[in-house]
Amino acid sequence: MALDGAPRRVGVVGYGRLGQSLVSHLLAQGPELGLELVFVWNRDPGRMAGTVPPSLQLRNLADLGERHPNLVVEVAHPKIIQDSGAQILRHANLLVGSPSALADQNTEQQLLEASHHWDHAVFVARGALWGTEDITRLDAAGGLQSLRVIMATHPDSFRLEGPLAAAQRPGSRTVLYEGPVRGLCPLAPRNSNTMAAAALAAPSLGFDRVIGVLVADLSLTDMHVVEVELKGPPGPTGRSFTVHTRRENPAEPGAVTGSATVTAFWRSLLGCCQFPSRPGIHLC
């Protein structure tokens, strides 16, 4: 179904697996949905050769305003959001595909200030987080006491930094990190986005009280497993409300992004195009 009003002009920042899928969808389905792809930027422009029409290749990200986008979709790396997110908001709404960037409090504040100054929205894709709306509703009602997100996959799918990159993995299943999501995001910026989305979905807990667990599991060669555990306050009998979900996401060996996440991100893009453009940070 086509979106209401004039076509949305969409730019894509990043041309890895997720970026390639979005560009393919926008070129094939965009016109009938009221979406027009106006640029694609990638740190290595050569990666776009032969697949992205030259007229759509943006060589300098600072020039994106010349393409007059309504929405810029980031699917590159948290550093893009940290370095350029506020500048992007000067020209368009921003869909963040690397929410681990918002674990940095200065980055989150800069985005909020730019969003309100330029009257553009910051959207955050929920990605592989299952039950986002339920978490948000429970949190808003004051019924969320704890939230724990466990991400397990084969070590080849991790892109780790700092001490985690050098961590020893002696067994077939090794817990690499367990603690506040804010501490994990800088160490695993490309593998903590689901946990970051959970922290944004539960603002009463946030990045400091939502717990992230990163697990290297040699048996998970073709999938990413995300488990969400939450607990509410005790009821009249003393028992607490609890939920435990387990999501098995098929993935190519060594891939950072699972197959179902790619599909979910396309739905997020369509969803934020229909969402009223108002300042602030919104999950979609």
MIDOSE-1310 file (N, C-alpha, C; in nm, 2 decimals, decimal comma, always signed):
residues 284
mald	+0,08/-0,12/+0,00/+0,00/+0,00/+0,00/+0,09/+0,12/+0,00; +0,06/+0,22/-0,09/+0,14/+0,34/-0,10/+0,12/+0,43/+0,03; +0,22/+0,50/+0,06/+0,21/+0,59/+0,17/+0,14/+0,71/+0,13; +0,07/+0,78/+0,22/+0,00/+0,90/+0,19/+0,09/+1,02/+0,16
gapr	+0,04/+1,11/+0,07/+0,12/+1,23/+0,04/+0,23/+1,21/-0,06; +0,32/+1,31/-0,07/+0,42/+1,31/-0,17/+0,52/+1,20/-0,13; +0,60/+1,15/-0,23/+0,70/+1,05/-0,21/+0,80/+1,09/-0,10; +0,83/+1,00/-0,02/+0,94/+1,02/+0,08/+1,07/+1,00/+0,01
rvgv	+1,16/+1,09/+0,03/+1,29/+1,08/-0,03/+1,39/+1,02/+0,08; +1,44/+0,91/+0,04/+1,52/+0,83/+0,14/+1,66/+0,81/+0,10; +1,75/+0,84/+0,20/+1,89/+0,81/+0,18/+1,94/+0,70/+0,27; +2,04/+0,62/+0,22/+2,09/+0,51/+0,29/+2,23/+0,53/+0,32
vgyg	+2,27/+0,52/+0,45/+2,41/+0,53/+0,49/+2,46/+0,40/+0,53; +2,55/+0,34/+0,45/+2,60/+0,20/+0,48/+2,56/+0,11/+0,37; +2,65/+0,03/+0,32/+2,61/-0,06/+0,22/+2,67/-0,20/+0,24; +2,66/-0,25/+0,37/+2,69/-0,39/+0,40/+2,56/-0,47/+0,37
rlgq	+2,55/-0,58/+0,43/+2,44/-0,68/+0,40/+2,31/-0,61/+0,42; +2,29/-0,54/+0,53/+2,16/-0,47/+0,56/+2,14/-0,36/+0,46; +2,24/-0,28/+0,44/+2,22/-0,17/+0,34/+2,19/-0,22/+0,20; +2,25/-0,32/+0,16/+2,23/-0,38/+0,03/+2,08/-0,42/+0,02
slvs	+2,03/-0,49/+0,12/+1,89/-0,53/+0,12/+1,80/-0,42/+0,11; +1,82/-0,31/+0,19/+1,73/-0,20/+0,19/+1,73/-0,13/+0,05; +1,85/-0,11/+0,00/+1,86/-0,05/-0,13/+1,79/-0,13/-0,24; +1,80/-0,26/-0,23/+1,73/-0,34/-0,33/+1,58/-0,33/-0,31
hlla	+1,53/-0,33/-0,19/+1,39/-0,31/-0,17/+1,34/-0,17/-0,22; +1,42/-0,07/-0,19/+1,38/+0,06/-0,23/+1,37/+0,08/-0,38; +1,47/+0,02/-0,45/+1,47/+0,03/-0,59/+1,36/-0,05/-0,66; +1,33/-0,17/-0,60/+1,23/-0,25/-0,66/+1,08/-0,22/-0,61
qgpe	+1,07/-0,18/-0,49/+0,93/-0,16/-0,43/+0,90/-0,02/-0,40; +1,01/+0,06/-0,39/+0,99/+0,20/-0,34/+0,89/+0,28/-0,42; +0,89/+0,29/-0,55/+0,80/+0,37/-0,63/+0,65/+0,34/-0,60; +0,62/+0,21/-0,59/+0,48/+0,18/-0,56/+0,44/+0,21/-0,42
lgle	+0,54/+0,22/-0,33/+0,51/+0,25/-0,19/+0,52/+0,40/-0,16; +0,55/+0,48/-0,26/+0,57/+0,62/-0,23/+0,70/+0,66/-0,17; +0,81/+0,58/-0,20/+0,94/+0,60/-0,15/+1,04/+0,61/-0,27; +1,12/+0,72/-0,26/+1,22/+0,74/-0,36/+1,36/+0,74/-0,30
lvfv	+1,44/+0,65/-0,35/+1,58/+0,64/-0,31/+1,66/+0,76/-0,37; +1,72/+0,84/-0,29/+1,79/+0,96/-0,34/+1,94/+0,95/-0,33; +1,99/+0,87/-0,24/+2,14/+0,85/-0,23/+2,17/+0,73/-0,15; +2,29/+0,68/-0,18/+2,35/+0,57/-0,10/+2,50/+0,61/-0,07
wnrd	+2,54/+0,61/+0,05/+2,68/+0,64/+0,09/+2,74/+0,52/+0,16; +2,86/+0,49/+0,13/+2,94/+0,39/+0,19/+3,08/+0,44/+0,21; +3,14/+0,39/+0,33/+3,28/+0,44/+0,35/+3,37/+0,40/+0,24; +3,35/+0,28/+0,19/+3,43/+0,23/+0,07/+3,34/+0,24/-0,05
pgrm	+3,35/+0,35/-0,13/+3,26/+0,37/-0,25/+3,27/+0,25/-0,35; +3,38/+0,19/-0,36/+3,40/+0,08/-0,45/+3,30/-0,03/-0,43; +3,25/-0,05/-0,31/+3,16/-0,16/-0,28/+3,02/-0,14/-0,36; +2,99/-0,01/-0,39/+2,87/+0,02/-0,46/+2,88/+0,00/-0,61
agtv	+3,00/-0,02/-0,66/+3,02/-0,03/-0,81/+2,94/-0,15/-0,87; +2,87/-0,12/-0,97/+2,79/-0,22/-1,05/+2,66/-0,26/-0,99; +2,63/-0,21/-0,87/+2,50/-0,24/-0,81/+2,42/-0,12/-0,77; +2,48/-0,01/-0,74/+2,41/+0,12/-0,72/+2,43/+0,21/-0,84
ppsl	+2,33/+0,26/-0,90/+2,34/+0,35/-1,01/+2,43/+0,47/-0,97; +2,53/+0,51/-1,06/+2,62/+0,62/-1,03/+2,55/+0,74/-0,98; +2,43/+0,77/-1,03/+2,36/+0,90/-1,00/+2,32/+0,89/-0,85; +2,31/+0,77/-0,79/+2,26/+0,76/-0,65/+2,38/+0,75/-0,55
qlrn	+2,50/+0,74/-0,60/+2,62/+0,72/-0,51/+2,66/+0,86/-0,46; +2,66/+0,87/-0,33/+2,70/+1,00/-0,26/+2,84/+0,98/-0,22; +2,93/+1,06/-0,26/+3,07/+1,05/-0,23/+3,11/+1,11/-0,10; +3,04/+1,22/-0,06/+3,08/+1,29/+0,06/+2,95/+1,30/+0,15
ladl	+2,95/+1,24/+0,26/+2,83/+1,23/+0,35/+2,79/+1,37/+0,39; +2,88/+1,47/+0,39/+2,85/+1,60/+0,43/+2,76/+1,67/+0,33; +2,76/+1,61/+0,20/+2,68/+1,68/+0,10/+2,54/+1,62/+0,09; +2,49/+1,54/+0,19/+2,36/+1,48/+0,18/+2,25/+1,58/+0,16
gerh	+2,26/+1,69/+0,22/+2,16/+1,79/+0,21/+2,12/+1,83/+0,07; +2,22/+1,82/-0,03/+2,20/+1,85/-0,17/+2,09/+1,75/-0,23; +2,08/+1,64/-0,17/+1,98/+1,54/-0,22/+1,84/+1,56/-0,16; +1,82/+1,65/-0,07/+1,70/+1,68/-0,01/+1,62/+1,56/+0,05
pnlv	+1,68/+1,48/+0,13/+1,61/+1,36/+0,18/+1,51/+1,40/+0,29; +1,40/+1,32/+0,30/+1,31/+1,33/+0,41/+1,35/+1,24/+0,53; +1,42/+1,13/+0,49/+1,46/+1,03/+0,59/+1,60/+0,98/+0,55; +1,69/+0,97/+0,65/+1,82/+0,91/+0,63/+1,83/+0,79/+0,71
veva	+1,86/+0,68/+0,65/+1,87/+0,55/+0,72/+2,01/+0,51/+0,74; +2,05/+0,50/+0,87/+2,19/+0,46/+0,90/+2,20/+0,31/+0,93; +2,28/+0,24/+0,85/+2,30/+0,10/+0,87/+2,45/+0,07/+0,85; +2,53/+0,15/+0,91/+2,68/+0,14/+0,89/+2,75/+0,10/+1,02
hpki	+2,76/+0,19/+1,11/+2,84/+0,17/+1,23/+2,80/+0,28/+1,33; +2,81/+0,25/+1,46/+2,77/+0,35/+1,56/+2,85/+0,48/+1,55; +2,97/+0,47/+1,50/+3,06/+0,59/+1,49/+2,99/+0,69/+1,39; +2,92/+0,65/+1,29/+2,85/+0,74/+1,20/+2,75/+0,82/+1,28
iqds	+2,67/+0,76/+1,37/+2,57/+0,83/+1,45/+2,65/+0,93/+1,55; +2,75/+0,88/+1,61/+2,83/+0,97/+1,70/+2,89/+1,09/+1,63; +2,94/+1,07/+1,51/+3,01/+1,18/+1,44/+2,92/+1,27/+1,36; +2,82/+1,21/+1,30/+2,74/+1,28/+1,20/+2,59/+1,28/+1,23
gaqi	+2,54/+1,21/+1,33/+2,40/+1,20/+1,35/+2,33/+1,34/+1,37; +2,39/+1,43/+1,45/+2,33/+1,56/+1,47/+2,33/+1,64/+1,34; +2,43/+1,63/+1,26/+2,43/+1,70/+1,13/+2,33/+1,65/+1,04; +2,30/+1,52/+1,04/+2,20/+1,46/+0,95/+2,06/+1,51/+0,99
lrha	+2,04/+1,53/+1,12/+1,91/+1,58/+1,16/+1,88/+1,72/+1,12; +1,98/+1,79/+1,08/+1,96/+1,93/+1,02/+1,88/+1,92/+0,89; +1,89/+1,81/+0,82/+1,83/+1,80/+0,69/+1,71/+1,70/+0,68; +1,70/+1,61/+0,78/+1,60/+1,50/+0,76/+1,58/+1,43/+0,89
nllv	+1,47/+1,35/+0,90/+1,45/+1,25/+1,00/+1,56/+1,15/+0,99; +1,59/+1,08/+1,10/+1,70/+0,98/+1,10/+1,65/+0,85/+1,16; +1,67/+0,74/+1,09/+1,65/+0,61/+1,14/+1,78/+0,54/+1,17; +1,80/+0,52/+1,30/+1,92/+0,47/+1,35/+1,92/+0,32/+1,35
gsps	+2,01/+0,26/+1,28/+2,03/+0,11/+1,28/+2,14/+0,06/+1,37; +2,21/+0,16/+1,44/+2,32/+0,12/+1,53/+2,29/+0,19/+1,66; +2,18/+0,15/+1,73/+2,14/+0,22/+1,86/+2,25/+0,21/+1,97; +2,34/+0,12/+1,96/+2,45/+0,11/+2,06/+2,52/+0,24/+2,07
alad	+2,51/+0,33/+1,96/+2,57/+0,46/+1,97/+2,51/+0,54/+2,08; +2,39/+0,52/+2,12/+2,32/+0,60/+2,21/+2,36/+0,56/+2,36; +2,44/+0,46/+2,37/+2,49/+0,43/+2,51/+2,59/+0,54/+2,55; +2,64/+0,61/+2,46/+2,72/+0,73/+2,49/+2,63/+0,85/+2,52
qnte	+2,63/+0,89/+2,64/+2,53/+0,99/+2,69/+2,55/+1,13/+2,61; +2,67/+1,16/+2,57/+2,69/+1,29/+2,49/+2,62/+1,27/+2,36; +2,63/+1,16/+2,30/+2,57/+1,13/+2,17/+2,42/+1,14/+2,18; +2,36/+1,08/+2,28/+2,22/+1,08/+2,30/+2,17/+1,22/+2,32
qqll	+2,24/+1,30/+2,40/+2,20/+1,44/+2,42/+2,21/+1,53/+2,30; +2,32/+1,50/+2,22/+2,34/+1,58/+2,09/+2,22/+1,55/+2,00; +2,18/+1,43/+1,99/+2,07/+1,39/+1,90/+1,94/+1,45/+1,94; +1,92/+1,45/+2,07/+1,79/+1,51/+2,12/+1,79/+1,66/+2,10
eash	+1,90/+1,73/+2,12/+1,91/+1,87/+2,10/+1,89/+1,90/+1,95; +1,96/+1,83/+1,86/+1,94/+1,86/+1,72/+1,80/+1,82/+1,67; +1,74/+1,72/+1,73/+1,61/+1,68/+1,69/+1,51/+1,79/+1,72; +1,52/+1,85/+1,84/+1,43/+1,96/+1,88/+1,46/+2,09/+1,80
hwdh	+1,59/+2,11/+1,78/+1,63/+2,24/+1,71/+1,58/+2,24/+1,57; +1,59/+2,13/+1,50/+1,56/+2,12/+1,35/+1,42/+2,06/+1,33; +1,35/+2,02/+1,44/+1,22/+1,96/+1,42/+1,22/+1,84/+1,34; +1,31/+1,75/+1,36/+1,32/+1,62/+1,29/+1,32/+1,51/+1,40
avfv	+1,27/+1,40/+1,36/+1,26/+1,28/+1,45/+1,38/+1,19/+1,44; +1,41/+1,13/+1,56/+1,51/+1,02/+1,56/+1,44/+0,89/+1,58; +1,44/+0,80/+1,48/+1,38/+0,67/+1,50/+1,49/+0,57/+1,52; +1,45/+0,47/+1,60/+1,55/+0,36/+1,63/+1,48/+0,23/+1,59
arga	+1,55/+0,16/+1,51/+1,49/+0,03/+1,46/+1,50/-0,07/+1,58; +1,40/-0,15/+1,60/+1,40/-0,25/+1,71/+1,48/-0,37/+1,67; +1,51/-0,39/+1,55/+1,59/-0,50/+1,51/+1,55/-0,64/+1,55; +1,63/-0,71/+1,63/+1,60/-0,84/+1,67/+1,53/-0,85/+1,81
lwgt	+1,49/-0,73/+1,86/+1,43/-0,73/+1,99/+1,28/-0,77/+1,98; +1,25/-0,88/+2,04/+1,11/-0,94/+2,04/+1,03/-0,88/+2,15; +0,91/-0,84/+2,13/+0,82/-0,79/+2,23/+0,85/-0,65/+2,28; +0,89/-0,56/+2,18/+0,93/-0,43/+2,22/+0,81/-0,35/+2,28
edit	+0,69/-0,36/+2,21/+0,58/-0,28/+2,26/+0,54/-0,33/+2,40; +0,54/-0,46/+2,43/+0,50/-0,51/+2,56/+0,60/-0,45/+2,67; +0,73/-0,45/+2,63/+0,83/-0,40/+2,73/+0,80/-0,25/+2,76; +0,77/-0,18/+2,65/+0,75/-0,03/+2,67/+0,62/-0,01/+2,75
rlda	+0,51/-0,08/+2,72/+0,39/-0,06/+2,80/+0,41/-0,10/+2,95; +0,48/-0,21/+2,97/+0,50/-0,25/+3,11/+0,58/-0,15/+3,19; +0,68/-0,10/+3,12/+0,77/+0,00/+3,18/+0,69/+0,13/+3,21; +0,61/+0,17/+3,11/+0,53/+0,30/+3,13/+0,43/+0,28/+3,24
aggl	+0,38/+0,16/+3,27/+0,29/+0,14/+3,38/+0,35/+0,12/+3,51; +0,49/+0,13/+3,51/+0,56/+0,11/+3,64/+0,57/-0,03/+3,68; +0,55/-0,13/+3,59/+0,55/-0,27/+3,63/+0,68/-0,34/+3,59; +0,78/-0,27/+3,55/+0,91/-0,34/+3,51/+1,01/-0,32/+3,61
qslr	+1,06/-0,43/+3,67/+1,16/-0,43/+3,78/+1,30/-0,46/+3,72; +1,30/-0,56/+3,63/+1,43/-0,60/+3,57/+1,42/-0,64/+3,43; +1,52/-0,63/+3,35/+1,52/-0,67/+3,21/+1,66/-0,72/+3,18; +1,67/-0,84/+3,12/+1,80/-0,90/+3,09/+1,79/-0,95/+2,94
vima	+1,88/-0,92/+2,86/+1,89/-0,96/+2,72/+2,01/-1,04/+2,70; +2,00/-1,17/+2,65/+2,11/-1,26/+2,63/+2,13/-1,28/+2,48; +2,24/-1,25/+2,43/+2,27/-1,27/+2,29/+2,38/-1,38/+2,27; +2,35/-1,49/+2,21/+2,45/-1,59/+2,19/+2,46/-1,63/+2,04
thpd	+2,58/-1,65/+2,00/+2,61/-1,69/+1,86/+2,75/-1,74/+1,85; +2,79/-1,78/+1,73/+2,93/-1,83/+1,71/+3,02/-1,72/+1,72; +3,14/-1,74/+1,77/+3,24/-1,63/+1,79/+3,27/-1,56/+1,66; +3,26/-1,63/+1,54/+3,29/-1,57/+1,42/+3,20/-1,45/+1,38
sfrl	+3,08/-1,45/+1,45/+2,98/-1,34/+1,42/+3,01/-1,22/+1,50; +3,10/-1,23/+1,60/+3,13/-1,11/+1,68/+3,23/-1,02/+1,61; +3,21/-0,89/+1,64/+3,30/-0,78/+1,60/+3,34/-0,70/+1,73; +3,43/-0,75/+1,80/+3,46/-0,70/+1,93/+3,57/-0,61/+1,94
egpl	+3,57/-0,52/+2,04/+3,68/-0,42/+2,05/+3,73/-0,42/+2,20; +3,84/-0,36/+2,22/+3,90/-0,34/+2,35/+3,93/-0,48/+2,42; +3,91/-0,49/+2,55/+3,94/-0,61/+2,62/+3,86/-0,74/+2,57; +3,74/-0,71/+2,52/+3,66/-0,83/+2,48/+3,73/-0,89/+2,35
aaaq	+3,79/-0,81/+2,27/+3,85/-0,87/+2,15/+3,97/-0,96/+2,18; +4,03/-0,94/+2,30/+4,14/-1,03/+2,34/+4,10/-1,13/+2,44; +3,97/-1,14/+2,47/+3,93/-1,23/+2,58/+3,95/-1,38/+2,53; +3,99/-1,46/+2,62/+4,00/-1,60/+2,60/+3,87/-1,67/+2,60
rpgs	+3,85/-1,77/+2,51/+3,72/-1,84/+2,50/+3,76/-1,99/+2,52; +3,78/-2,04/+2,64/+3,83/-2,17/+2,66/+3,73/-2,28/+2,63; +3,60/-2,26/+2,65/+3,50/-2,36/+2,64/+3,42/-2,35/+2,51; +3,33/-2,45/+2,50/+3,23/-2,45/+2,38/+3,13/-2,34/+2,40
rtvl	+3,10/-2,30/+2,52/+3,01/-2,19/+2,55/+3,07/-2,10/+2,66; +3,09/-1,97/+2,62/+3,16/-1,88/+2,71/+3,09/-1,75/+2,72; +3,06/-1,71/+2,84/+3,00/-1,58/+2,87/+3,11/-1,47/+2,86; +3,10/-1,39/+2,76/+3,21/-1,29/+2,74/+3,18/-1,16/+2,82
yegp	+3,05/-1,13/+2,85/+3,02/-1,01/+2,92/+2,88/-1,04/+2,99; +2,87/-0,99/+3,11/+2,74/-0,98/+3,18/+2,74/-0,86/+3,27; +2,65/-0,76/+3,24/+2,65/-0,64/+3,31/+2,56/-0,54/+3,24; +2,57/-0,41/+3,29/+2,49/-0,30/+3,23/+2,52/-0,29/+3,08
vrgl	+2,41/-0,27/+3,00/+2,43/-0,25/+2,86/+2,52/-0,14/+2,82; +2,52/-0,03/+2,90/+2,60/+0,08/+2,87/+2,75/+0,04/+2,86; +2,79/-0,05/+2,95/+2,93/-0,09/+2,95/+2,96/-0,18/+2,83; +2,86/-0,26/+2,78/+2,89/-0,35/+2,67/+2,90/-0,28/+2,53
cpla	+2,82/-0,18/+2,51/+2,81/-0,12/+2,38/+2,94/-0,08/+2,32; +3,03/-0,01/+2,39/+3,16/+0,03/+2,34/+3,25/-0,09/+2,30; +3,23/-0,20/+2,37/+3,31/-0,32/+2,35/+3,26/-0,41/+2,24; +3,13/-0,40/+2,21/+3,07/-0,48/+2,10/+2,97/-0,40/+2,03
prns	+3,02/-0,29/+1,96/+2,92/-0,19/+1,91/+2,83/-0,25/+1,80; +2,87/-0,35/+1,73/+2,79/-0,41/+1,63/+2,71/-0,54/+1,67; +2,74/-0,58/+1,79/+2,67/-0,70/+1,84/+2,58/-0,67/+1,97; +2,56/-0,54/+2,00/+2,48/-0,50/+2,12/+2,36/-0,42/+2,08
ntma	+2,33/-0,41/+1,95/+2,22/-0,32/+1,91/+2,08/-0,37/+1,97; +2,06/-0,50/+1,98/+1,93/-0,55/+2,03/+1,92/-0,51/+2,18; +2,03/-0,52/+2,25/+2,03/-0,48/+2,39/+2,01/-0,33/+2,41; +2,07/-0,25/+2,32/+2,05/-0,11/+2,32/+1,91/-0,07/+2,30
aaal	+1,84/-0,14/+2,20/+1,70/-0,12/+2,18/+1,62/-0,15/+2,30; +1,66/-0,25/+2,37/+1,59/-0,29/+2,50/+1,60/-0,17/+2,60; +1,72/-0,12/+2,61/+1,74/-0,01/+2,71/+1,65/+0,11/+2,67; +1,64/+0,14/+2,54/+1,55/+0,25/+2,50/+1,40/+0,22/+2,51
aaps	+1,37/+0,09/+2,50/+1,23/+0,05/+2,52/+1,19/+0,06/+2,67; +1,28/+0,06/+2,76/+1,25/+0,06/+2,90/+1,33/+0,17/+2,97; +1,28/+0,30/+2,94/+1,36/+0,41/+2,99/+1,37/+0,42/+3,15; +1,28/+0,36/+3,22/+1,29/+0,36/+3,36/+1,42/+0,29/+3,41
lgfd	+1,46/+0,19/+3,33/+1,59/+0,11/+3,36/+1,70/+0,17/+3,28; +1,68/+0,19/+3,15/+1,78/+0,25/+3,07/+1,91/+0,17/+3,05; +2,01/+0,23/+3,00/+2,13/+0,16/+2,96/+2,21/+0,12/+3,09; +2,18/+0,18/+3,20/+2,26/+0,14/+3,32/+2,20/+0,03/+3,40
rvig	+2,07/+0,00/+3,38/+2,00/-0,10/+3,46/+1,95/-0,22/+3,38; +1,94/-0,20/+3,25/+1,91/-0,32/+3,16/+2,04/-0,40/+3,15; +2,03/-0,53/+3,17/+2,15/-0,61/+3,18/+2,17/-0,68/+3,04; +2,29/-0,68/+2,99/+2,32/-0,74/+2,86/+2,42/-0,86/+2,89
vlva	+2,39/-0,97/+2,82/+2,48/-1,09/+2,84/+2,52/-1,13/+2,70; +2,65/-1,14/+2,67/+2,71/-1,17/+2,54/+2,77/-1,31/+2,56; +2,73/-1,41/+2,47/+2,78/-1,54/+2,49/+2,83/-1,59/+2,36; +2,95/-1,65/+2,36/+3,01/-1,71/+2,24/+2,98/-1,86/+2,25
dlsl	+2,92/-1,92/+2,15/+2,87/-2,06/+2,15/+2,91/-2,12/+2,02; +3,01/-2,22/+2,03/+3,06/-2,28/+1,91/+2,96/-2,36/+1,84; +2,85/-2,40/+1,91/+2,75/-2,49/+1,84/+2,65/-2,40/+1,75; +2,65/-2,27/+1,77/+2,56/-2,19/+1,70/+2,62/-2,14/+1,57
tdmh	+2,65/-2,23/+1,48/+2,71/-2,19/+1,35/+2,63/-2,12/+1,25; +2,49/-2,14/+1,26/+2,40/-2,08/+1,16/+2,29/-2,01/+1,22; +2,30/-1,95/+1,34/+2,19/-1,88/+1,40/+2,24/-1,78/+1,51; +2,16/-1,68/+1,54/+2,18/-1,59/+1,65/+2,06/-1,62/+1,74
vvev	+2,09/-1,64/+1,87/+1,99/-1,67/+1,97/+1,98/-1,55/+2,06; +1,86/-1,49/+2,07/+1,83/-1,37/+2,16/+1,73/-1,41/+2,26; +1,76/-1,41/+2,39/+1,66/-1,44/+2,49/+1,64/-1,31/+2,57; +1,51/-1,29/+2,60/+1,47/-1,17/+2,68/+1,40/-1,22/+2,81
elkg	+1,45/-1,18/+2,92/+1,40/-1,21/+3,05/+1,36/-1,09/+3,13; +1,23/-1,08/+3,16/+1,19/-0,96/+3,24/+1,11/-1,00/+3,36; +1,11/-0,91/+3,46/+1,03/-0,94/+3,58/+0,96/-0,81/+3,63; +0,84/-0,83/+3,67/+0,76/-0,72/+3,73/+0,76/-0,74/+3,88
ppgp	+0,69/-0,65/+3,95/+0,68/-0,65/+4,10/+0,60/-0,77/+4,15; +0,62/-0,81/+4,27/+0,55/-0,92/+4,33/+0,40/-0,89/+4,33; +0,32/-0,99/+4,31/+0,17/-0,98/+4,32/+0,13/-1,01/+4,46; -0,01/-1,03/+4,48/-0,06/-1,05/+4,62/-0,01/-1,18/+4,68
tgrs	+0,03/-1,28/+4,60/+0,08/-1,40/+4,66/+0,23/-1,40/+4,68; +0,29/-1,29/+4,64/+0,44/-1,28/+4,65/+0,51/-1,32/+4,53; +0,44/-1,39/+4,44/+0,51/-1,43/+4,31/+0,51/-1,31/+4,22; +0,62/-1,30/+4,14/+0,64/-1,19/+4,05/+0,60/-1,23/+3,91
ftvh	+0,55/-1,13/+3,83/+0,52/-1,15/+3,69/+0,65/-1,16/+3,62; +0,66/-1,27/+3,53/+0,79/-1,29/+3,46/+0,76/-1,33/+3,32; +0,85/-1,30/+3,23/+0,84/-1,33/+3,09/+0,98/-1,38/+3,04; +0,98/-1,48/+2,97/+1,11/-1,53/+2,91/+1,08/-1,57/+2,76
trre	+1,14/-1,50/+2,67/+1,13/-1,53/+2,53/+1,27/-1,58/+2,47; +1,26/-1,66/+2,37/+1,38/-1,71/+2,31/+1,36/-1,70/+2,15; +1,44/-1,63/+2,09/+1,43/-1,60/+1,94/+1,55/-1,66/+1,87; +1,53/-1,76/+1,79/+1,64/-1,82/+1,71/+1,63/-1,76/+1,57
npae	+1,73/-1,68/+1,53/+1,74/-1,61/+1,41/+1,84/-1,67/+1,31; +1,79/-1,74/+1,20/+1,89/-1,80/+1,11/+1,99/-1,69/+1,06; +2,12/-1,73/+1,05/+2,22/-1,64/+1,00/+2,33/-1,72/+0,92; +2,38/-1,66/+0,82/+2,49/-1,72/+0,75/+2,61/-1,72/+0,85
pgav	+2,70/-1,82/+0,83/+2,82/-1,83/+0,92/+2,90/-1,70/+0,91; +2,93/-1,65/+1,03/+3,01/-1,53/+1,04/+2,94/-1,40/+1,02; +2,81/-1,40/+0,99/+2,73/-1,28/+0,97/+2,69/-1,21/+1,10; +2,70/-1,08/+1,10/+2,66/-1,00/+1,22/+2,51/-0,99/+1,23
tgsa	+2,44/-0,98/+1,11/+2,30/-0,96/+1,11/+2,23/-1,09/+1,06; +2,13/-1,13/+1,14/+2,05/-1,25/+1,11/+1,95/-1,22/+1,00; +1,89/-1,33/+0,94/+1,80/-1,31/+0,83/+1,67/-1,24/+0,87; +1,61/-1,28/+0,98/+1,49/-1,22/+1,02/+1,51/-1,07/+1,06
tvta	+1,63/-1,03/+1,10/+1,65/-0,89/+1,14/+1,65/-0,80/+1,01; +1,69/-0,86/+0,90/+1,69/-0,78/+0,78/+1,55/-0,75/+0,74; +1,46/-0,85/+0,75/+1,32/-0,83/+0,72/+1,26/-0,73/+0,82; +1,29/-0,74/+0,95/+1,23/-0,65/+1,05/+1,27/-0,51/+1,02
fwrs	+1,39/-0,49/+0,97/+1,44/-0,35/+0,95/+1,36/-0,29/+0,84; +1,33/-0,36/+0,74/+1,25/-0,31/+0,63/+1,12/-0,26/+0,68; +1,06/-0,34/+0,77/+0,93/-0,30/+0,82/+0,94/-0,18/+0,91; +1,06/-0,17/+0,98/+1,08/-0,05/+1,06/+1,09/+0,08/+0,97
llgc	+1,16/+0,06/+0,86/+1,17/+0,17/+0,76/+1,03/+0,22/+0,72; +0,94/+0,12/+0,68/+0,81/+0,16/+0,64/+0,73/+0,22/+0,75; +0,75/+0,17/+0,87/+0,67/+0,22/+0,98/+0,71/+0,36/+1,02; +0,84/+0,39/+1,02/+0,87/+0,53/+1,06/+0,83/+0,63/+0,95
cqfp	+0,82/+0,58/+0,82/+0,77/+0,67/+0,72/+0,62/+0,71/+0,74; +0,55/+0,63/+0,81/+0,41/+0,66/+0,84/+0,39/+0,73/+0,98; +0,50/+0,73/+1,06/+0,49/+0,78/+1,19/+0,50/+0,93/+1,18; +0,42/+1,01/+1,26/+0,43/+1,15/+1,26/+0,57/+1,20/+1,30
srpg	+0,62/+1,29/+1,22/+0,76/+1,34/+1,24/+0,75/+1,44/+1,35; +0,79/+1,40/+1,47/+0,79/+1,49/+1,59/+0,93/+1,47/+1,66; +0,98/+1,57/+1,72/+1,11/+1,56/+1,78/+1,12/+1,46/+1,89; +1,24/+1,41/+1,91/+1,25/+1,31/+2,02/+1,30/+1,18/+1,96
ihlc	+1,32/+1,08/+2,05/+1,37/+0,95/+2,01/+1,26/+0,85/+2,02; +1,23/+0,77/+1,91/+1,11/+0,68/+1,90/+1,16/+0,55/+1,85; +1,11/+0,44/+1,91/+1,14/+0,31/+1,86/+1,04/+0,28/+1,75; +1,08/+0,21/+1,65/+0,99/+0,17/+1,54/+1,03/+0,04/+1,48
